[in-house]
């Protein structure tokens, strides 16, 4: 299924394609406090509609994973 997502302020909008079966609780200290969920998707499943320039990358530990916020 396709889903349209936006950030809280509405500056960023994305279109994703997923079946939502892989949504998990993130285990980092920030997300655990906020009860944030995550879903790992291939790049081909994500399309930026607007505001891509407002995204930033957060990396931790080995700096291999790239988390876009």
N, C-alpha and C positions, 0 to 999 in steps of 0.2 A: 504494500500500500504506500501511497505518497502522502506526506505530511508537510504542511507549511509551518515553520517555526519562527519565532522572533524572540529577541532578548526582552527583558523587562521594560526598557525605555523605548523599544521599537526602532532603534537605529540599525539593527542587523536583522535581516530576514533570510531564511534558508528554506530550501525545498529538499526533503530527504525521502529516500525510498527504503523502507525496512518493514519487517513483519513484527517488530517490537518484542520478539521472543528473547532477545539477548540483553535486555535492559538489566543492569545490575547496580547494586549500591557501591559507589566509589569508596575505596578504603583509605584515601588520604585524610590527613587530620582536618583540613579545611572542609572537605565535602562531608565527612562524617558529622561534623557539627551542624552543617546546613541540611543534612539529609538529602544531599544531591545524588541524583542517579546518573548513570552513564551508559552509553551504548557505543560499541566500537563498530564503525562502518567503513567500508572501502571508499576511497575518494570518489569513485564513479557514482556512488549513491547520494552524494551531497552536491547541491547546486546553490551557489550564492545568488540571491535575488537582489539584495541591496546591502550596503554598509560593510563590505568586506574590508575596507580600509580601517574600520573601527575594531577589528579583531586583533588580539595579541596572543602570543604564544607563552605558555607557562611550562617550564621543564624543571624536573627535579631529579635527584639521585644520579643515575647514569647519564642523564640528558638525552636518552634515546627516544622516549615517548614525547610526543608534541601534543599538548592540550591547548586547544584554541578557545579563547574566551572573548 
